[in-house]
Structure formats: C-alpha cells, structure tokens
Amino acid sequence: REDRHEYEAEHFRGQWILRSNADAPNFRLVSLPVGHTAGLEACEEILAHSEQTMLMDFDVFAEFLAIEERNAGLCRVRVQRWREGEHFYLEPEQPACNVELGDNAEMESLSLRYCVNSLATPEVICEYDLVEETTRVLKHEPVLGGFDAASYVTEYLRVPARDGERVPVALVYRRGLSLDGTAPLLQHGYGAYGLSSDPEFDSCLLSLLDRGFVYAIAQVRGGQELGRRWYDSGRLLNKRNSFNDFIDVTDHLVAQGYADPRRVFASGSSAGGLLMGVIANEVPERYRAIVTDVPFVDVLTTMLDESVPLTSIEYDEWGDPRIRAHHEYMLSYSPYDNVRAQDYPAMFVSTGLWDGQVQYFEPAKWVARLRRLKTDDNALLFRVDLDAGHGGPSGRFEQYRELAEVYAFLLDQAGIRE
C-alpha cells in the first residue's frame, strides 16, 4: 500500500497481472510472480504507459488478453494474443461510439463479450470468436415506439478552446435537420472528479431530437476523456478551464450553424451544476435557459465547513480554503458568491431534501439571491423533492415524471408547442 498508488490485480498462471498507475498517470499493465515482495522495480511490462491512451480495464484469458482503452476521448477494446503478441481492435463503424468490455466469466473461453453504445445506438452486446474471427450480436437493448437508429446522426468534434486545447464534443440530431443556425441546442457538461461524460444512448432524448433539437455533450477539462492530464488541467487552480471549455464549445457550435444563438440551452448536475452557476454569472447572454439538478453552487462556504461529510476529502478536487491562493481562487468563481444585479437566463433548479452530498440549502440560498438581484423577468423555477436524495427520486417511473417537467420547460423556452 502506497499513497496515491492505484492498482487492480488478476491471478494468471503463477503471476499477478496488475493495472497500475505507478510512474504511469494513464496506467500501465505489468506482471509479477506470486509471492514477489520487492516492489514493482522488477516487474515485466505487458503494456507500457502512453500519454495519449488511458488503460481503463482488462480481462485475462488463457489464450489472449482483452484491454479496454480510452483514446481521443472514446473507449475501444484491444485484443492481444499471448503467443504471437499481435493485437487488433474491436472498433465500431460509426463516430462518437464507445466499445467497452462486457461480462466475461470464463478464463478458458475463446470468445470475448463486449458492448457498443452511442448517442444514436442503444447498447448492443456482441461476442467476438477468436478462432473464427467473426462477431455475432447477442442482444440489442429494446426501444419501443418504432425507433430507428438510422433516423439519427452522430458526430464527434474537437473544438478549439481559447488556450489552444481541443475539446471533444459528441453530437446527435435527427437526420435531415438543417444545420443552418435555426435549431435549438441543449449542451450538457460536467467536468469534475476525473469522471468521463461518455456519449451513451438515452431514449428520453428522442423526445427533444424529434422536435428538432441538437444535443451535445461537451467533454470539458476536469473529466478524464483525454487521460489524467485532462483531469489535472480542470481541477484545483486550473478549474476555470472547465468553464472556459464549455463556453468555447457553445460559441463554436453556434458559429458552425449547429444552433440558433437565441435558443441555446445548458444542463449540468451536481458538480456540473457548479459549471451551470458559473456560466449563468459570467456569460448569461449566451444561454436562453439553464437546467440544473442538485447543483454545487456554494463552493467556498461548503469547503470551509469540515462538519460536512465530504468537505475534507474534497480538498484534492477544489482546493483547501485555509490556503490563501485556494481561498481566493474558489471565491472568484463560486456561483453563490458571484451573483450580481444583471439579466440572467431562465432557470429550472431542482434538489432533494435528503441529499447528503449537496445539501438542499445550497441551491435554496442561491435561488433566493438570484431572485433578489436579477434584473430580468425570465422564469426561475425551484423544485425541492421532499423524498429524494442526490440521485433523484426512486421508483420505476418517478424519474420520467421529473424529466417530463424539465423537457416541458425547455420546449416552452424554445417556443415549441407540440
């Protein structure tokens, strides 16, 4: 056990196969004999560290090794035979598509199960036969209502940011939509904790897409879509990169005709709600309306209160406010502390009374200050679910009822009545 050393192990023929981040921020794969105690210095390297590719997961088989990698923002599966050492990738045909390892319980198997998913394609479980070198589809996630994946288009862009970085953006819209600057756009963002915002299928989005919306996921810094470097450049004293990336993606999509500049909408939850709070304060004119759920908007007060369960372990993410530089930096962007007298977009803010991660009083006091200071007549709706926590309401259908309210709000703000 060593501080900041993350690893996972599988046992294979008298060896430990380790996925380790020791001297490898994006992880590497090594092997060590069972019983070895001298550390990683004498390990045998199976897959070297790469600055461009992050090692996400692996499965060990008797005849081959299956590795899930994240490269250029998306996941893919690499298959490497033990004997020949050759490798190949199981890659999809369409852009903005993730390929991930599936459930593989048998080490002696000569076939590999993996999953394919995109914004336009429900999850497909496939099996690759290494003997026949063929793939068969085992299961399609069912979608009711006459859904046809061919009716939708996905794109994967790299948008230039103001400092020269290129931000990955996944897009989906209905085929035949004119990208002439007249479509409403809903842009989603998160950008924290090294969590990647992957382009995954959501049948609920079809309701917006079929009414002419373009949907975009901005994979801003603070996530880990481009490896550990992408995460590190969006946390602590680099946190403003997350906000700037989101704004720059909006400007690019508008300039390229993907969106009507008068009908741009933004969404983000939890740490993504912090992102929403910042853009509302700093560039309110860019967005017609903002939707945010359980938003982390009172950053400085929360980080100064060590009685809050998550505060002390969050110093690595946001900073330690007892350090002057960290304190001033957080104060410069904290949404609650930077509300001022100006016009704001329309807003739909929601929270749960039993939220143990972002307490309900954070968005409550934020909304109260917004209502006191804002100079516009735009709608500012605040909903508190008296039974929900951080993950939203429980029950099979409650989440859909909640989402229906949000979509009704977006459609009304977009001027779409049917």
Buried (B, 14 or more C-beta within 10 A) or exposed (E): EEEEEEBEEBEBEEBBBBBBBBEBBBBBBBBBEEEEEEEBEEBEEBBEBBEEBBBBBBBBBEEBBBBBBBBEBBBBBBBBBBEEEEEEEBEBEBBBBBBBBBEBEEBEBBBBBBBBBBBBBBBBBBBBEBEEEEEEEEEEEEBEEEEEBEBBBBBBBBBEBEEEBBBBBBBBBBEEBEBEBEBBBBBBBBBBBBBBBBBBBEEEBBBBBEBBBBBBBBBBBBBBBBBBBBBBBBBBEBBBBBBBBBBBBBBBBBEEBBBBBEBBBBBBBBBBBBBBBBBBBBBBEBBBBBBBBBBBBBBBBBBBEEEBEEBEEBBEBBBBBEEEEBBEBBEEBBBBBBBEEEEBBBBBBBBBEEBEBBBBBBBBBBBBBBEEEBEEEBEBBBBBBEEBBBBBBEEEEBBEEBBEEBBEBBBEBBEBEE
